[in-house]
Amino acid sequence: ATGAYFGEFFVDFQRTVQREFSRIADVTIYCFTDQQTPDLPGIQLRPCRKTGWPFDSLLRFSLMRSIEQELLAFDNIMFLDADMTAEATPDRGILDAQYFAVTHPGYFSDEQRKTAPFEIDPVSSAYFEKTPDTIYYQGCCFGGQRCAFLFLVRTLDTRIRRDLDRGDMPVWHDESYLNWFLARVPVQALHPGYSYPELFPVPFPKVILHRANAHHTIRGHVSRLGGAF
């Protein structure tokens, strides 16, 4: 939650996630932010600097990897974007899933999946041969059991760093890498109501709302490849 994301969204994120998720598990929230803020109850704040779009998103696996030793204390780990609010209690079954991820609300039907933006450049580490049944997952909500989740984090951080070193950027950044990984493992596919778009309806119950925001204003400038470190 860097830049304006913290002040704009995090209070509602914290309040609703603690309310709804605590009904199925004990909850500890880690928040990566560049904002100076007093200690918040139940929140582990970890510093990070704003690097500009898309690196603030692309390098999320590196941030999670930086607290790997702390995350080993938990049975289950979940990533959520800061601009989301929990509207209902999640299915307790996610706690039993090795991996879970949310089906993208723009590509959930058979017809929509034909146009899903999987990486198509075979040079990229995010490229893979999809099938007509391959689900396209949104990068805002995913998780799994401790060891499985940390394996995902280490694997994708390594592949992203390797591609950045050679100047390669996939079409949808961290989401492209996530889809590459999830195509290779057993995944509990959550319905699009786990990333319910605030501005248009989808035919699923609203579990987690993805808030509308002015990306061009809140995300900030686009960093040039190689200039984010």
C-alpha positions as CSV (number, residue, x, y, z in Angstrom):
1,A,0.0,0.0,0.0
2,T,2.4,2.6,-1.3
3,G,1.7,6.3,-2.0
4,A,-2.0,7.2,-2.0
5,Y,-3.1,3.6,-1.7
6,F,-2.5,3.6,2.1
7,G,-4.7,6.6,2.9
8,E,-7.3,5.9,0.3
9,F,-7.9,2.2,1.0
10,F,-6.1,0.6,3.8
11,V,-8.4,1.6,6.7
12,D,-11.4,-0.1,5.0
13,F,-9.2,-3.1,4.0
14,Q,-8.0,-3.6,7.6
15,R,-11.5,-3.2,9.1
16,T,-13.3,-5.6,6.8
17,V,-10.6,-8.2,6.4
18,Q,-10.3,-8.5,10.2
19,R,-14.0,-8.7,10.6
20,E,-14.8,-11.4,7.9
21,F,-11.6,-13.5,7.9
22,S,-11.4,-13.8,11.6
23,R,-14.6,-15.9,11.4
24,I,-12.6,-18.8,9.8
25,A,-9.1,-18.3,11.2
26,D,-6.8,-16.2,13.4
27,V,-5.7,-13.3,11.3
28,T,-2.4,-11.3,11.1
29,I,-2.1,-8.7,8.4
30,Y,1.3,-7.7,7.0
31,C,1.2,-4.4,5.1
32,F,4.1,-3.1,2.9
33,T,4.0,0.7,2.8
34,D,6.2,3.7,2.3
35,Q,3.9,5.8,4.6
36,Q,4.8,6.9,8.1
37,T,2.0,5.8,10.3
38,P,1.5,4.9,14.0
39,D,1.3,1.3,15.0
40,L,-2.1,-0.3,14.2
41,P,-3.7,-3.1,16.2
42,G,-3.2,-6.5,14.5
43,I,-1.1,-5.0,11.7
44,Q,2.5,-5.8,11.0
45,L,3.8,-2.8,9.0
46,R,6.9,-3.4,6.8
47,P,8.7,-0.6,5.0
48,C,9.1,-0.5,1.3
49,R,9.7,2.3,-1.2
50,K,7.5,3.4,-4.1
51,T,9.2,2.4,-7.3
52,G,6.4,3.4,-9.8
53,W,4.1,1.3,-12.0
54,P,4.5,-1.5,-12.9
55,F,7.3,-2.3,-10.4
56,D,5.3,-1.7,-7.3
57,S,3.2,-4.6,-8.5
58,L,5.8,-6.7,-10.3
59,L,8.1,-6.9,-7.3
60,R,5.5,-8.0,-4.8
61,F,7.0,-11.5,-4.6
62,S,10.4,-10.0,-3.6
63,L,8.7,-8.2,-0.8
64,M,7.0,-11.3,0.4
65,R,10.2,-13.2,0.1
66,S,11.9,-10.7,2.4
67,I,9.7,-11.8,5.3
68,E,9.8,-15.5,4.6
69,Q,11.1,-16.4,8.0
70,E,8.2,-14.6,9.6
71,L,5.6,-16.2,7.4
72,L,6.8,-19.7,8.4
73,A,4.9,-19.1,11.6
74,F,1.6,-19.4,9.8
75,D,-0.4,-22.3,8.5
76,N,-2.0,-20.4,5.6
77,I,-0.9,-17.3,3.7
78,M,-3.0,-15.1,1.4
79,F,-2.1,-12.1,-0.7
80,L,-4.7,-9.4,-1.3
81,D,-4.4,-6.0,-3.0
82,A,-4.8,-3.1,-0.7
83,D,-7.7,-1.7,-2.7
84,M,-10.1,-4.5,-1.7
85,T,-12.7,-4.9,1.1
86,A,-14.1,-8.1,2.5
87,E,-17.9,-8.1,2.1
88,A,-18.7,-11.6,3.3
89,T,-16.9,-14.5,5.1
90,P,-14.7,-16.5,2.7
91,D,-15.3,-20.2,2.2
92,R,-13.5,-22.1,5.0
93,G,-12.4,-24.6,2.3
94,I,-9.6,-22.3,1.2
95,L,-7.7,-23.3,4.3
96,D,-7.5,-26.8,3.0
97,A,-6.3,-25.9,-0.5
98,Q,-2.7,-26.2,-1.4
99,Y,-3.2,-23.2,-3.7
100,F,-6.2,-21.0,-4.4
101,A,-6.7,-18.1,-6.7
102,V,-9.6,-15.9,-8.0
103,T,-10.9,-16.4,-11.6
104,H,-10.6,-13.1,-13.3
105,P,-14.0,-11.4,-13.5
106,G,-13.3,-10.3,-17.0
107,Y,-12.5,-13.8,-18.4
108,F,-14.6,-16.3,-16.5
109,S,-16.7,-17.7,-19.4
110,D,-15.5,-20.1,-22.0
111,E,-15.9,-17.4,-24.7
112,Q,-14.0,-14.8,-22.6
113,R,-11.1,-17.1,-21.9
114,K,-10.4,-17.2,-25.6
115,T,-9.2,-13.5,-25.3
116,A,-7.6,-13.7,-21.9
117,P,-4.2,-11.9,-21.9
118,F,-1.9,-14.8,-21.3
119,E,1.8,-14.1,-22.1
120,I,2.4,-14.9,-25.8
121,D,6.2,-14.1,-26.1
122,P,8.0,-17.5,-25.9
123,V,11.1,-15.6,-24.7
124,S,9.4,-14.6,-21.5
125,S,9.6,-16.8,-18.3
126,A,5.8,-16.2,-18.0
127,Y,5.0,-17.9,-21.3
128,F,3.3,-21.3,-21.5
129,E,1.1,-23.2,-23.9
130,K,-2.5,-22.7,-22.6
131,T,-5.4,-24.9,-23.5
132,P,-9.1,-23.9,-24.0
133,D,-9.8,-24.9,-20.4
134,T,-6.9,-22.9,-18.9
135,I,-8.3,-20.5,-16.3
136,Y,-7.0,-17.0,-16.3
137,Y,-6.5,-15.8,-12.7
138,Q,-6.4,-12.3,-11.4
139,G,-3.3,-11.3,-9.5
140,C,-5.1,-9.5,-6.7
141,C,-6.1,-12.5,-4.6
142,F,-4.3,-15.8,-4.2
143,G,-2.9,-17.9,-1.4
144,G,-2.3,-21.4,-0.1
145,Q,-0.7,-23.5,2.6
146,R,2.5,-22.2,4.0
147,C,5.2,-24.2,2.3
148,A,3.3,-24.2,-1.1
149,F,2.8,-20.5,-0.9
150,L,6.4,-19.8,-0.1
151,F,7.5,-22.0,-3.0
152,L,5.4,-19.9,-5.3
153,V,7.0,-16.7,-4.0
154,R,10.6,-18.0,-4.4
155,T,9.9,-19.4,-7.8
156,L,8.3,-16.3,-9.2
157,D,10.7,-13.8,-7.6
158,T,13.6,-15.7,-9.2
159,R,12.0,-15.8,-12.7
160,I,11.1,-12.1,-12.5
161,R,14.6,-11.1,-11.6
162,R,16.0,-13.2,-14.4
163,D,13.8,-11.6,-16.9
164,L,14.4,-8.1,-15.6
165,D,18.2,-8.7,-15.9
166,R,17.8,-9.3,-19.6
167,G,15.2,-6.5,-20.1
168,D,12.1,-8.6,-20.6
169,M,8.7,-7.6,-19.3
170,P,5.6,-9.8,-19.8
171,V,2.3,-8.3,-20.9
172,W,0.6,-8.3,-17.4
173,H,3.6,-8.2,-15.2
174,D,3.2,-10.2,-11.9
175,E,-0.2,-11.5,-13.1
176,S,1.5,-13.1,-16.1
177,Y,4.0,-14.9,-13.9
178,L,1.3,-16.0,-11.5
179,N,-0.8,-17.6,-14.3
180,W,2.3,-19.4,-15.6
181,F,2.8,-20.9,-12.1
182,L,-0.8,-21.8,-11.4
183,A,-1.2,-23.6,-14.7
184,R,1.3,-26.2,-13.3
185,V,-0.2,-26.9,-9.8
186,P,-3.5,-28.0,-8.3
187,V,-5.5,-24.9,-7.7
188,Q,-8.9,-24.2,-6.0
189,A,-10.4,-21.7,-8.5
190,L,-12.4,-19.1,-6.6
191,H,-15.3,-17.5,-8.4
192,P,-15.0,-13.9,-9.6
193,G,-17.0,-12.7,-6.5
194,Y,-13.7,-12.9,-4.7
195,S,-12.6,-9.9,-6.8
196,Y,-16.0,-8.3,-7.5
197,P,-15.5,-5.2,-9.6
198,E,-17.0,-2.1,-8.0
199,L,-18.1,-0.5,-11.2
200,F,-19.7,-3.4,-13.1
201,P,-21.8,-6.4,-11.9
202,V,-20.8,-10.0,-12.4
203,P,-23.2,-13.0,-11.8
204,F,-21.5,-14.2,-8.6
205,P,-22.0,-13.4,-4.9
206,K,-19.9,-10.5,-3.6
207,V,-17.3,-11.9,-1.2
208,I,-14.4,-9.5,-1.8
209,L,-14.9,-6.1,-3.5
210,H,-12.2,-4.7,-5.7
211,R,-12.5,-1.0,-5.3
212,A,-12.5,1.4,-8.2
213,N,-9.6,3.8,-8.3
214,A,-7.9,6.3,-10.6
215,H,-4.9,4.1,-11.5
216,H,-3.2,6.9,-13.5
217,T,-3.3,9.2,-10.5
218,I,-2.8,6.7,-7.6
219,R,-0.2,4.4,-9.2
220,G,2.0,7.3,-10.3
221,H,4.5,7.4,-13.1
222,V,5.6,4.5,-15.2
223,S,9.2,3.5,-14.3
224,R,11.5,2.7,-17.1
225,L,12.7,-0.9,-17.2
226,G,15.9,-1.2,-15.3
227,G,15.4,2.1,-13.5
228,A,13.4,0.9,-10.5
229,F,16.2,-0.4,-8.3
